[in-house]
Amino acid sequence: MKKIAIIGRPNVGKSSLFNRLVKKRDAITSDIAGTTRDVKRRNTVIINKEVELLDTGGLDKGCELFDKIKEMSLKAAYKADIILYMVDGKSIPEDEDKKLFYELQNLGKEVALVVNKIDNDKMKENLWDYYEFGTDAIFGISVAHNRNTVELLDWIASKIPDSDIIKEDEEGEDEIQIIEPELDDEDFFANARKHDEDDDGFTYWDDDEMDGVIQDDTIYGNNDRIKEFNEEDVNHIKIAIIGRTNVGKSSLLNALLGEERSVVSSVAGTTIDPIDETIDYKGKQLTFVDTAGLRRRGKILGIEKYALMRTTEMLDNSNMALIVLDASEPFLDLDEKIAGLVDSNRLASIIVLNKWDISKREEHDKIIKEVRERFKFLAYAPIITISAKSHQRVDKLHDMILEINENYSQRIPTSKINEVLERALRRHTLPSVSGQVIRIYYATQYETRPPKIAIVMNKPSGLHFTYRRYLTNQMREAFNFTGTPLLFKAKKRGEK
């Protein structure tokens, strides 16, 4: 499959063209220079040929962050087969653009000059200035108004071999769709439930909302419907890397992949758009997603609003989370609230104590104890100490992920569950409620990822949370549920 890199200076419309070619609003777009920082990759269809499209950060220089963005973007261009070099048609040609364009041409690749923001016929005159670049492959387009893109698509398709033609029944629509990039403050938390705020302004779960939903490390879904067991693809694990800003999430992604995939900088909030990358490991597909660092709501600025919304979407689509904490600094209340997002999404999880190489190692037991005390709701999550920068113990994470995925995806036979249930009932009889005898008939697992168990009884409302916690502990002692939440639903016989 051919790789196509969209490259150019900041704010020329690279991400907008990327979104139009992949036919959805995937990359975050804004008028702020430097919105795109990491290289975003997506497979799409140009005419009837499948390609891998790369959206890159702007080629700017100055601070450490922009220098690294430029370096990553040029690396992507050097590895691509076709390069779309974009410029702003509303401005005059830049000498730096000419220099980079000639450099890319000398690589022997197919390079097109895409002059964007030619929004009307009068602006076509601006194209003459760009013939100074000395190329016939020049296209004046307007991504925002969807003007004159057909010729560009035809040129791209002509550079892709016929072997990459997809079958007609697999092909999606070729038509370039109009994409509205607008997102206002009211839409910001549209995909999240509304909650009150605490003193520091970060959203949290109300006690009333949590009542009957989460008790200790066990989630009891009041609205779950019992359904037939459906085996999911346990060979593909989607792992979100989550934490507050500057805890080392991008460094961890690079260490897990064994390559510099995500821009790493001392600038807080470097990652804006979630970056995903898939590797094969021992017969499994591991898709890691480097999410934007989270801040208190009062400190969220500009495009970080978009980043937080994308992060919550990534959690919705993940199976597992690596909760990254900075072991070299005191833990914050914000760390707990971020971990609460993982718990509320019912994900398998690993607590990753990063920067262990610069932490006070002699206080190992003290730090681990503090983590357990602060994150009691993640008592099932294992803890690993690493240094993403030096790659210390990062290699152990791959096997931990596979092990926890097995726990997260396992289905316990009904007979085994009921053996544990019977022993538990013999040890501690169910207390009566208002003189009424409470009976449990049997239990059965009805779903995986995460494991969900239905407890069938005569009066579901009579199952006190302390007894449910007792049953949870019994199940965890009998079966390996390390790293995964355990969900229960109390129901009557015949209830769906």
LODO-462029 format. One record per residue (C-alpha): residue in one letter; x, y, z. Coordinates in steps of 0.02 Angstrom, whole numbers, plus 32768, in hexadecimal, padded with zeros to 4 digits. Example, Ala and Ser with C-alpha at 12.3 -4.5 7.8 and 13.67 -1.06 7.14 Angstrom:
<recs>
A82677F1F8186;S82AC7FCB8165;
</recs>
This chain:
<recs>
M800080008000;K804580AA7FCE;K8064812E8053;I803081E18031;A8074826A80A3;I8020831580AE;I80A7838F80DF;G80BE844B80EA;R80CD84E1815C;P805184FF81EB;N7F9F853481C5;V7F9E850D810B;G7F0E84908119;K7F6783E88127;S7EF1839E81A8;S7E5883DF814B;L7E92838780AC;F7EB882EB8112;N7E0682EB8158;R7DBC830380AB;L7E2082738062;V7DF481FB80EF;K7D3F823880E1;K7D278261819A;R7D5D82E0821B;D7DEE827C8261;A7E7D82F7827B;I7E5D838E82E9;T7E5C84308284;S7E6784E382C1;D7EAC858D8293;I7F3485788316;A7FDE855382CB;G802784B1830F;T7F818458832C;T7FC583B982DA;R8062837C8330;D807182C18318;V806282628274;K7FB1821E8260;R7F98818581F0;R7EF9814381A2;N7ED180CC8113;T7E5A81148091;V7E2581027FDB;I7E58817C7F53;I7DE581607EBD;N7DE780A17EC9;K7E9480837F0F;E7EC280657FC4;V7F4A80D18011;E7F9380FE80BB;L7F8181B880DA;L7FF482188151;D7FC782BE819F;T8062831781E1;G808883AA8251;G80B88453820B;L8169847281CE;D819584FF8244;K822C852482B0;G82548584834B;C8232852E83F0;E8260847C8421;L81AF843E8401;F81A18482834F;D824E84418323;K821A83928357;I8175839F82F8;K81D583D1825B;E824F83418271;M81C182C18283;S8165830981EC;L81FC8301817A;K821F824D81B2;A816E8220817D;A8187827580D4;Y822C821A80B4;K81D4817280D1;A813C819C8065;D8127816B7FAE;I80C382057F7D;I80D382B37FCA;L804F833B7FC5;Y80AB83DC7FF0;M8027845B8024;V803985188023;D7FC485A98048;G7F8785F67FA5;K7F5886977FFD;S801086C0801D;I80A786D27FAE;P812186407F9B;E819D8629802A;D825486068007;E825185818090;D81C285298035;K822685277F92;K82BF84E27FEA;L825D8454803C;F81FC842F7F9D;Y829D841C7F36;E82E883AF7FC0;L8252833A7FBA;Q825683347EFC;N830C82FD7F02;L82D782647F66;G8292821B7EC5;K81DF82157F06;E813D824E7EB7;V812382FF7EF9;A808F83717ED7;L807F84287F06;V7FD284457F4E;V7FA484FD7F58;N7F1485087FD2;K7E9885947FF8;I7E7785BD7F40;D7DC485E07F73;N7D8486347ED4;D7DAF86517E1D;K7E0086F97E3F;M7E7E86A87EB4;K7EB886337E29;E7F2E86BF7DF6;N7F93869A7E94;L7FC385F37E48;W803B86467DCD;D80B286737E5A;Y80C185BC7E88;Y80FD85857DDD;E81A685C37E1C;F81B385187E71;G81D384CF7DC4;T8156843F7DCA;D80C7840B7D58;A807283B17DE8;I8023844D7E31;F7F6E84527E6A;G7F0E84EB7EA5;I7E8284B27F19;S7E1384EA7FA6;V7DFB8465802A;A7D7F84D0808A;H7D1084EA7FF2;N7D3484427FA0;R7D7084947EFE;N7DDD84457E77;T7E0A83A87ED9;V7DDE832C7E4E;E7E7B834E7DE9;L7EE683337E84;L7E8F828F7EAA;D7EA982547DF7;W7F63827E7E02;I7F75821E7EA5;A7F1981877E5F;S7F8881877DC5;K802181717E35;I7FD880D97E8E;P7FEC802D7E3C;D7F537FCD7E02;S7F817F457E7D;D7F3C7FB77F05;I7E8F7FC17EB6;I7E0E7F837F31;K7D7B7F177F04;E7CDB7F717ED6;D7C777F277F66;E7CFC7F617FE4;E7D0980117FA2;G7CB5809F7FFF;E7C7681407FB4;D7CF6819E7F4A;E7C9B82407F5B;I7CF582C07FC5;Q7C8182F28050;I7C68839E809A;I7CAB839C814C;E7C78842281C7;P7D0A843F823E;E7CA784A382BD;L7CA584728374;D7C6B84EB83F9;D7C7284E484B6;E7BC5849784C2;D7BFF84048459;F7C9D83ED84C0;F7C5683768540;A7BC9833884CE;N7C03828484D9;A7C1D82878594;R7B9C8287861F;K7B86832C867C;H7BCC8331872B;D7BEB83B287B1;E7C9883F887CE;D7D0583F78868;D7D78847F88A8;D7DFA846B8821;G7D7C846D8794;F7D9783BC8753;T7CFA83568731;Y7CD682C487A4;W7C4F824387C1;D7BC28273883A;D7BA581FA88CB;D7AEE81EA889B;E7B1D81B787EB;M7B9B81388829;D7B2580EA88A9;G7AF7803C886E;V7B6F804987DB;I7C1B803D882B;Q7C417FED88D3;D7CFA7FDA88F9;D7D467F7F8864;T7CA37F32882A;I7C2B7F8587AF;Y7B747F5687B7;G7B1F7F8B8716;N7A6D7FBD873E;N7A457FD38685;D7AA07F3B863F;R7A357EC385DC;I7A617E0C85E8;K7A917DCF853B;E7AD97D3184F0;F7B957D1F84FF;N7BEC7D618464;E7CA47D39844C;E7D037DD6841A;D7DA87DE683BF;V7E1F7DCC8450;N7EB37DD483D9;H7EA17E9183C4;I7EC17EF88460;K7EA37FB4845D;I7F0A800984E4;A7EF680C08516;I7F8B81168567;I7F40819685DD;G7F7C82108661;R7F9282C88686;T800883368622;N80C383158624;V80C1826B8679;G8117821885E4;K808981CB857E;S80D881F184D4;S818181B08510;L812B81118549;L80D780FB849E;N817E810D8446;A81CF809184BE;L8143801184A4;L8151802083E7;G820E802383E4;E820E80BE8375;E81F4817A8383;R813E81818350;S80FE820E83BF;V814A82BA83DA;V819982C68487;S81B8837184D3;S81C783C4857D;V813784348547;A809B840085A7;G800C83CD8534;T807B839B84A1;T800283148466;I7F5F835C8424;D7F1282DC83AE;P7F13822883EF;I7F9381C1838F;D7F7881078375;E7FF38084833B;T7FDF7FC7832C;I80657F438344;D80607E85833F;Y809C7E2E83DC;K80927D7283F9;G80007D5C8383;K7F9E7DF083C7;Q7F7F7E9C837F;L7FA57F2583FD;T7F627FD183CE;F7FAB8058843E;V7F5881038446;D7FBC8196848A;T7F36820B84CD;A7F4382C384F7;G7F7782EC85A8;L7EE883238617;R7EE583C08681;R7E6B840E86F9;R7DDC84588695;G7E0A850B86C6;K7EB684F48676;I7E7884A985D2;L7EA585228547;G7E738532848F;I7E858494842A;E7E9F842C84C8;K7DE0842A84D3;Y7DDD83C48434;A7E6783558478;L7E0683298516;M7D6C82FB84B2;R7DD6828A8443;T7E22823A84DE;T7D77820D8523;E7D4981C38479;M7DE8815A847B;L7DBC81168528;D7D0F80E584E8;N7D62807E845E;S7DED802F84C7;N7DF97F8A8523;M7E887FB68596;A7EDE804F85E0;L7F8E80718618;I7F7980F386A2;V801D815286A2;L805481A78743;D80F1820E8762;A814D81B287ED;S81C982418802;E814382BA883F;P80B982B588C2;F8016826E8880;L7F8782E88864;D7ECB82DE887A;L7EC682F387BD;D7F1F824B87AA;E7E9281F8880B;K7E0C824A87A1;I7E6082178700;A7E6B81648740;G7DB281738768;L7D90818A86AE;V7DE280E1868E;D7D7B80908717;S7CD880DB86DA;N7CFD809A862A;R7D137FEB8674;L7DBD7FD08625;A7E447F548652;S7ED27FB98699;I7F887FC186CD;I7FCE804A873C;V8074808386F3;L80EA80E18767;N8159813C86EB;K81FC819D8709;W8231811B8788;D82E7813C875B;I82DD81EA87A8;S826881C08838;K829E819888EA;R82B380DD88D6;E82D080C28990;E821B80F689AA;H81D9806B8938;D8167801C89BA;K812880C689F2;I80FD80FA893F;I80A580568918;K8041806589BA;E800D8116898D;V7FD280DC88E1;R7F698052892F;E7F1D80CB89AC;R7EF78152892B;F7EB680DB88A5;K7E508061890D;F7DCF80568883;L7E59800B8815;A7E917F8A8895;Y7E8B7F06880C;A7F087F65879D;P7FBD7F2987A6;I80477FAA87BE;I80E87FB18758;T817A80298771;I81D2805F86D1;S823880E5867D;A81F4810885CF;K828B817685AA;S830C80EE85CD;H8293805F859D;Q82AC80128649;R82307F81865F;V81C47FBF85CF;D81DB7F168578;K817C7EC38608;L80E07F2785DD;H80BD7EC5853D;D80AB7E208599;M80477E728625;I7FCD7EB485A2;L7FB67E068559;E7F9C7DB98604;I7F1B7E3A8639;N7EC27E2C8593;E7EAD7D7285B6;N7E5D7D9D865E;Y7DF27E25860F;S7DB77DB08585;Q7DA17D0E85E8;R7CFD7CB385FB;I7CEA7C4D8699;P7C7A7BB28688;T7BD57BC386E4;S7BFA7B27874B;K7C9D7B72878C;I7C497C1687B9;N7BC17BBC881A;E7C3F7B518879;V7C8C7BF288BB;L7BE17C3C88DC;E7BAA7BA2893E;R7C457BA689AC;A7C2D7C5F89CB;L7B777C4689FF;R7BA87BBA8A77;R7C2B7C278ACB;H7BBB7CBF8ADC;T7B007CAF8ACC;L7AA27D398A72;P7A547DAF8AF1;S79977DC38AEA;V79477E6C8AC4;S78B07EA38B2B;G78907DED8B58;Q78937DB68AA2;V79067D258A73;I797F7D5389E7;R79B27CC28976;I7A327CB688ED;Y7A077C2C8871;Y7AA07C2E8802;A7B1C7C9F87A7;T7B5A7C9F86F4;Q7BD17D07868C;Y7B7A7D5885F9;E7BFF7DC885AC;T7CBA7DE885A3;R7D2C7E7F858E;P7D0B7EA2861C;P7CC67E04866F;K7C0F7E18869F;I7BB67DA18714;A7AFB7D958731;I7AC17D6287DF;V7A137D1687D2;M79B07D298874;N79027D3F88BB;K79167DF488F1;P79A47E4E8895;S798C7EED88FC;G79B27E8B899A;L7A677E6A896C;H7AC47EE189DF;F7B617F33899A;T7BCB7EE98A27;Y7B987E3A89F2;R7BB97E63893C;R7C677E9B896E;Y7C7D7DF789CB;L7C497D95892F;T7CC07DFD88C6;N7D527DD28937;Q7D237D1A8930;M7D207D1D8871;R7DC77D768869;E7E157CF688DE;A7DD47C678873;F7DF97CAE87C6;N7E807D1F877D;F7E2E7DC78761;T7ECE7E2B8777;G7EC67ECD8715;T7E0D7EC486EC;P7D6E7F06873D;L7CEA7E86876A;L7C377EB68744;F7B9A7E6D8793;K7AE17E77876D;A7A617E3887EB;K79C37DFD8794;K79277D9587AA;R79077CF28750;G78CB7D1186A1;E78FF7DC886A4;K79577E068609;
</recs>
